[in-house]
Amino acid sequence: MKTKRVLFILLALFAVQVSLFAQEKKMTRKEKEAAWRAERLKKRAQEERQIMHNDSVQYIQAINAIKAGSWALEASNVTFNNGVTRFVTESTNFVSVNDGQAVVQTAFNNSNINSPNGLGGITLEGRILGEELKMDKEGNVYYNYSIQGAEISATVNVVITSHTNQATATVNPNFSSRQMTLSGYIYPYDSAGIIEGTSGYY
């Protein structure tokens, strides 16, 4: 009888230990999940901070490039005044200013060597005139100027989104209604990867 009682007590103690071990294991799993989630949130926050930092750096570089008169907006799409948008290659579709000369270029078909610029579009050059640069309280930048040359007479309205180098450039020809807006990113001219074709008439 005594032996049975001892055995019962041992079994009871063993059951308690097993229960405690299971609880401890369960808590450890929860703690691991919590730690994993916390680490994941930490990494995500670090990535977001890095993105914001990179955007801010490129934003400042874009503004400085415009102030220096040496920049290029590489466009990923072009929207026409009828609302049609075409996705394009950044290196051959751009608006740029460098050394007092402004360029507007489109290239919708790189294999079209019979186009005015040999890239499937047009390349228009002229002198830059009447610059105006301002910023609103949210940090959006508005840069307006005119292009005057044998090939083009137009105004260009550039808008840089706050704290990024993302921008649009709307080209308004003075003697036609063929407005178009190029959307993309602004870079310092020397670091832009643009390819300029042969200039031609609009």
C-alpha positions in Angstrom: 0.0 0.0 0.0 2.8 2.3 0.9 4.6 1.5 -2.3 1.4 2.3 -4.3 1.2 5.7 -2.5 4.8 6.5 -3.3 4.2 5.5 -6.9 1.1 7.7 -7.1 3.0 10.7 -5.6 5.9 10.1 -8.1 3.4 10.0 -11.0 1.7 13.1 -9.8 5.0 15.0 -9.5 6.0 13.7 -13.0 2.7 15.0 -14.4 3.2 18.4 -12.8 6.7 18.6 -14.2 5.5 17.6 -17.7 2.7 20.3 -17.5 5.2 22.9 -16.3 7.6 21.9 -19.1 4.8 22.1 -21.7 3.8 25.6 -20.4 7.4 26.7 -20.4 7.9 25.4 -24.0 4.6 27.1 -25.1 5.8 30.4 -23.6 9.1 30.1 -25.2 7.4 29.6 -28.6 5.3 32.7 -28.0 8.4 34.7 -27.0 10.2 33.5 -30.1 7.3 34.6 -32.3 7.2 38.0 -30.5 10.9 38.4 -30.9 10.7 37.5 -34.6 7.9 40.0 -35.2 9.7 42.7 -33.3 12.8 42.1 -35.4 10.8 42.1 -38.6 9.2 45.5 -37.6 12.6 46.8 -36.7 14.1 45.8 -40.1 11.1 47.3 -41.9 11.5 50.6 -40.0 15.2 50.7 -40.9 14.4 50.0 -44.6 11.8 52.8 -44.6 14.2 55.2 -43.0 16.8 54.3 -45.6 14.3 54.9 -48.4 13.3 58.2 -46.9 17.0 59.2 -46.6 17.8 58.2 -50.2 14.7 60.1 -51.4 15.7 63.2 -49.5 19.3 63.0 -50.9 18.0 62.7 -54.5 15.5 65.5 -53.8 18.2 67.8 -52.8 20.4 66.7 -55.7 17.5 67.4 -58.1 17.0 70.9 -56.7 20.7 71.7 -56.8 20.9 70.4 -60.4 18.1 72.7 -61.5 19.7 75.7 -59.7 23.0 74.9 -61.4 21.2 74.7 -64.8 22.5 71.2 -65.5 19.9 68.4 -65.1 17.8 65.9 -67.0 14.4 64.4 -66.4 14.4 60.8 -67.6 10.8 59.9 -68.5 9.2 56.5 -68.1 5.9 57.6 -69.7 4.6 60.4 -71.9 1.0 61.7 -71.7 -0.5 63.7 -74.6 -3.2 66.3 -74.5 -5.8 63.8 -75.6 -5.1 61.8 -72.5 -3.2 58.9 -74.2 -0.2 57.7 -72.2 2.7 55.8 -73.7 5.3 54.0 -71.6 8.7 54.7 -72.9 12.5 54.1 -72.4 14.0 56.5 -69.9 17.3 57.0 -71.7 15.8 58.2 -74.9 12.8 60.1 -73.6 13.8 63.2 -71.6 13.8 66.9 -70.9 17.1 68.4 -70.1 19.0 71.7 -69.6 22.7 72.1 -69.7 25.0 75.0 -70.4 22.0 77.3 -71.3 20.7 74.8 -73.9 17.4 73.0 -73.4 16.4 69.8 -75.1 13.0 68.0 -75.4 13.2 64.5 -76.8 10.8 61.6 -77.4 11.5 58.2 -78.9 8.6 55.8 -79.2 10.3 53.2 -81.4 14.0 52.6 -81.1 14.1 50.7 -84.4 12.6 53.5 -86.5 15.6 55.0 -88.1 13.4 57.1 -90.5 12.1 59.3 -87.7 13.3 62.9 -87.4 15.8 62.0 -84.6 16.6 58.4 -85.8 15.2 57.0 -82.5 11.5 56.9 -83.3 10.6 60.4 -82.2 11.8 64.0 -82.2 14.7 65.9 -80.6 14.1 69.6 -80.2 16.8 72.1 -79.0 16.8 75.8 -78.0 18.0 78.4 -75.6 16.5 78.5 -72.1 14.8 81.8 -71.1 12.7 83.2 -68.3 13.4 80.8 -65.5 11.2 80.8 -62.4 11.8 78.5 -59.4 9.5 78.3 -56.3 8.6 75.9 -53.6 5.3 75.4 -51.7 5.0 74.7 -47.9 4.8 71.0 -48.5 8.1 71.0 -50.3 6.8 70.5 -53.8 9.1 72.4 -56.3 7.8 74.3 -59.3 10.2 75.2 -62.1 9.1 77.0 -65.2 11.1 78.2 -68.2 10.8 78.9 -71.9 12.7 77.3 -74.8 13.4 79.4 -77.9 15.1 78.0 -81.0 14.8 77.3 -84.7 13.1 74.0 -83.9 10.9 74.9 -80.9 9.2 77.7 -79.1 7.6 76.4 -75.9 7.1 76.8 -72.2 8.0 74.0 -69.9 6.5 73.5 -66.4 8.4 71.1 -64.1 7.0 69.9 -60.9 9.2 67.9 -58.4 7.3 65.9 -55.8 8.1 66.8 -52.2 11.2 65.1 -50.8 11.8 62.9 -53.9 13.3 63.4 -57.3 10.1 62.2 -58.9 8.9 64.8 -61.4 6.8 65.8 -64.4 7.6 68.2 -67.2 4.7 69.6 -69.2 5.8 71.0 -72.6 3.4 73.6 -74.1 4.3 74.7 -77.7 3.6 78.3 -78.3 2.2 77.8 -81.8 0.4 74.5 -81.5 -1.8 72.6 -79.1 0.4 69.5 -79.1 1.0 69.6 -75.3 2.7 66.6 -73.7 3.8 65.7 -70.2 6.9 63.6 -69.5 6.9 61.8 -66.1 9.9 60.3 -64.5 12.9 61.3 -62.3 15.3 64.2 -62.3 19.1 63.7 -62.1 22.1 65.9 -62.4 23.0 66.1 -66.1 26.4 64.4 -65.7 24.9 61.4 -64.0 21.9 61.0 -66.2 21.9 58.1 -68.7 20.3 59.9 -71.6 21.0 59.2 -75.3 20.4 62.2 -77.6 19.3 61.7 -81.2 19.5 64.1 -84.2 17.6 67.3 -83.7 14.6 68.0 -86.0 11.5 70.1 -86.4 8.4 69.7 -84.4 
